[in-house]
Amino acid sequence: MTVTIGVHPNNPTLTHLSRLDHAQRALAPLGETVVFHHYTDGVATGALLSEGVFDFGGTGSTPPISAQADGHDIVYTAVSAPRPDHGALLVAADGPVHDIAGLKGGTVHLGIGSWQTHLLAKALHFAGLSYGADITPASAGPDSARLLADGTITGWVTQGADLAAALRSGDARVLLRSGDVIADRSVFFARRDFAERRPEVVAALVAALQRADDWAAAHPGEAARIAAGDLGGSVDDWERALATLPRRIEPVTEAFLAEQQEAADILHRAGFLPRAVTAAHAVAGTAG
């Protein structure tokens, strides 16, 4: 059997795994071979798993919740430790916004459908505001930093080299770190039939993920060069950004499922999800 692993450039653990031999070495004793399917949009991960394009993938916190809401039968397999400084909600350095309430009526740039949606929706919810009614979410792009600085947009949720560069420029300030609001974990999940039929393969892949993170921690300059080549930005900014990651893979716990359930409830209430989701259903051995 050949195991196909989905890789998109915004997931550094999977990106590094695809460039190393850890997955191949982990699965060889089980009689498996490995191929990597590269794609660009992590939000599509649930659909691509359901379609059989690949067997195993990883994203931030929001895409697996959206996958459940869209009827894709996925199973959580592992998560990263919390990433409190992975990303941030930025506002203009000299602008008028000093709390979440100041975003009301404004436009916020973010990666719609990514973990950034979870961050913004939860922050608004606990400020008594709604992602669906009180702000205008818009997809971030190469002009987001400039639009924030000139006041065209009110806020910008970002990460990686873009975050490092924005803070270095002095044109933006942090309104909220991701860790002020959410655990902001990297989440690894699989198609249910694959996860339940081959748990030993899943366990081997999870161990390989940790080895990939260990490699990145030991080779920060090379990891930064890979990120800059894949996503743009400077190697120095990427090295600063990647240094914030915990590089620790953890099991799926009740605490993690509670985090996901809270996110699912907020996103459904805000109208982002088409239906309610039970996060615990995305566990091996449960009803999907």
C-alpha positions in Angstrom: 0.0 0.0 0.0 1.1 3.6 -0.7 0.2 6.2 1.9 -0.4 9.7 0.5 0.3 12.6 2.7 -1.1 16.1 1.9 1.3 19.0 2.2 0.5 22.7 1.9 3.2 25.4 2.4 1.5 27.0 5.5 2.1 23.8 7.6 5.8 23.8 8.4 5.8 20.3 10.0 4.4 18.6 6.9 6.6 20.7 4.7 9.7 19.5 6.5 8.4 16.0 6.6 8.1 16.0 2.8 11.7 17.0 2.4 13.1 14.4 4.8 13.0 10.6 4.9 11.4 10.3 8.3 8.0 9.2 7.0 9.5 6.6 4.6 11.7 5.2 7.3 8.8 5.0 9.8 6.5 3.2 7.4 8.9 0.8 5.7 8.7 -1.8 8.6 5.0 -1.8 8.1 5.4 -2.6 4.4 4.2 0.8 3.3 5.6 3.4 0.9 4.9 7.1 1.0 4.2 9.8 -1.5 3.5 13.5 -0.9 0.7 15.5 -2.5 1.5 19.2 -2.6 -1.4 21.7 -2.7 -1.8 25.3 -1.9 -5.0 25.8 0.1 -5.2 24.2 3.5 -8.9 25.1 3.8 -9.5 22.4 1.1 -7.9 19.6 3.2 -11.2 18.0 4.4 -12.6 17.8 0.9 -9.3 16.4 -0.5 -9.2 13.7 2.2 -12.8 12.7 1.4 -12.1 12.5 -2.3 -9.2 10.2 -1.7 -6.6 12.6 -3.0 -4.5 11.9 0.1 -4.9 10.0 3.3 -3.4 12.2 6.0 -3.0 16.0 6.3 -2.7 18.9 8.7 -3.9 22.5 9.1 -4.8 25.0 11.8 -7.8 24.7 14.0 -10.6 25.8 11.7 -10.4 23.6 8.6 -11.2 20.3 10.4 -14.2 21.9 12.0 -15.4 23.2 8.6 -14.7 19.7 7.2 -17.1 18.2 9.7 -19.7 20.9 9.0 -19.5 20.1 5.3 -20.1 16.4 5.9 -16.5 15.1 5.5 -15.8 12.1 7.8 -12.4 13.0 9.3 -10.5 11.8 12.4 -8.1 13.8 14.5 -4.8 12.0 14.9 -2.4 14.5 16.7 -2.0 18.1 17.5 0.9 20.5 18.1 1.4 22.1 21.5 -0.2 25.6 21.7 1.5 28.2 19.6 0.9 31.5 21.6 3.1 33.7 19.4 2.4 32.0 16.0 0.2 34.8 14.8 -1.5 38.1 15.8 -4.3 40.5 15.1 -2.6 43.7 14.1 -3.9 47.3 13.9 -2.3 50.5 12.7 0.5 51.6 15.0 -0.9 55.2 15.3 -4.5 54.2 14.6 -7.6 54.6 16.9 -8.3 51.0 17.7 -7.2 49.9 21.2 -9.5 47.0 21.9 -11.7 44.5 20.0 -14.7 46.8 20.3 -12.8 49.2 18.1 -13.1 46.8 15.1 -16.8 47.2 14.9 -18.0 48.4 11.5 -14.5 47.9 10.1 -12.9 45.5 7.6 -10.4 42.9 8.8 -8.1 41.1 6.5 -7.4 37.4 7.4 -7.0 34.0 5.9 -10.7 33.1 5.7 -11.4 29.5 6.8 -8.0 29.2 8.4 -7.2 29.3 12.2 -7.3 33.0 11.8 -11.1 32.8 11.5 -11.3 31.0 14.8 -9.1 33.7 16.4 -11.2 36.6 15.1 -14.6 35.0 15.7 -13.7 34.1 19.3 -12.2 37.5 20.1 -15.3 39.2 18.8 -17.6 36.8 20.6 -16.1 37.5 24.0 -16.3 41.2 23.3 -20.0 40.9 22.7 -19.6 41.2 18.9 -20.2 38.8 16.0 -17.9 37.8 13.2 -21.0 37.5 11.0 -22.6 40.9 11.8 -20.1 43.4 13.3 -17.1 43.3 11.0 -16.4 42.7 7.3 -14.0 39.9 6.9 -11.9 40.0 3.7 -9.1 37.8 2.3 -5.6 39.0 3.2 -3.2 39.7 0.3 0.1 41.3 -0.6 -1.3 44.8 0.1 -2.7 44.1 3.6 0.2 45.7 5.4 -0.1 48.9 3.3 -3.9 49.0 3.6 -3.6 48.7 7.4 -1.1 51.4 7.6 -3.1 53.9 5.5 -6.4 53.2 7.4 -8.2 51.5 4.5 -8.7 48.4 6.7 -9.2 48.3 10.5 -7.3 45.1 11.3 -5.2 42.3 9.9 -4.7 38.8 11.2 -1.4 37.4 10.1 1.5 35.1 10.8 5.0 34.0 9.8 7.3 36.4 7.9 4.4 38.8 7.2 3.9 39.3 11.0 7.6 39.7 11.6 8.0 42.2 8.8 4.9 44.2 9.9 6.2 44.5 13.4 9.7 45.4 12.2 8.3 48.2 10.0 6.8 50.0 13.0 3.6 50.6 11.0 1.6 48.0 13.0 1.1 47.0 16.6 -0.3 43.9 18.1 -3.9 44.1 19.4 -4.0 40.4 20.3 -1.5 37.6 20.1 -3.1 34.3 18.9 -2.3 32.9 22.4 -4.4 35.6 24.1 -7.5 34.1 22.5 -7.0 30.5 21.3 -4.5 27.6 21.7 -3.7 28.0 18.0 -2.5 24.4 17.5 -1.5 22.7 14.3 -4.0 19.9 13.8 -3.3 16.6 12.0 -6.2 14.6 10.7 -7.0 11.7 8.4 -9.9 10.1 6.5 -11.8 7.9 8.9 -11.5 4.7 6.9 -7.8 5.1 6.7 -7.3 6.0 10.4 -9.5 3.2 11.7 -8.2 0.5 9.4 -4.5 1.3 9.8 -3.9 2.8 13.3 -0.3 1.5 13.3 0.3 3.5 10.2 -1.2 6.6 11.8 1.0 6.1 14.9 4.1 5.8 12.8 3.2 9.0 10.9 2.7 10.9 14.1 6.1 9.8 15.3 7.6 11.0 12.0 6.0 14.4 12.5 7.8 14.8 15.8 11.1 13.8 14.1 10.5 16.4 11.4 9.9 19.1 14.1 13.1 18.0 15.9 15.0 18.5 12.6 13.5 22.0 12.2 14.4 22.9 15.8 18.0 21.8 15.1 18.3 23.5 11.7 16.5 26.9 12.1 18.4 28.6 9.2 17.6 25.8 6.7 14.0 25.7 7.9 13.7 29.4 7.4 15.2 29.2 3.9 12.6 26.5 2.9 9.8 28.7 4.2 11.1 31.8 2.3 11.4 29.8 -0.9 7.9 28.4 -0.6 6.0 31.5 0.8 8.2 34.5 0.1 9.5 36.9 2.7 13.0 37.2 4.0 14.9 34.3 5.6 15.6 36.5 8.7 11.9 37.2 9.2 11.1 33.5 8.8 13.8 32.5 11.3 12.2 34.9 13.8 8.7 33.6 13.0 9.6 29.9 13.1 11.4 30.3 16.4 8.0 30.9 18.1 6.8 27.4 17.3 6.8 24.8 20.1 8.0 21.9 18.0 6.1 19.4 20.1 3.5 17.0 18.8 0.8 15.9 21.4 -2.0 13.4 21.4 -5.7 14.3 20.9 -7.1 15.0 24.4 -10.4 16.0 25.9 -9.0 19.5 26.5 -8.2 19.8 22.8 -11.7 18.5 21.8 -13.2 21.1 24.2 -11.2 23.8 22.4 -12.6 22.6 19.1 -16.1 22.4 20.3 -16.0 25.9 21.6 -14.7 27.1 18.3 -17.4 25.1 16.4 -20.2 26.6 18.5 -18.9 30.2 18.0 -18.4 29.7 14.3 -21.9 28.2 13.9 -23.5 31.0 15.9 -21.7 33.6 13.7 -23.1 31.9 10.6 -19.7 30.8 9.3 -20.6 27.1 9.6 -23.6 25.7 7.7 -24.6 23.4 10.6 -23.6 22.6 14.2 -20.7 20.3 14.7 -19.8 17.8 17.5 -16.0 17.8 17.7 -15.8 14.5 19.6 -17.3 12.8 16.5 -14.0 13.3 14.8 -12.3 10.6 16.9 -11.5 7.1 15.9 -14.2 4.6 17.0 -17.0 7.2 17.2 -19.9 8.0 14.9 -18.7 10.3 12.2 
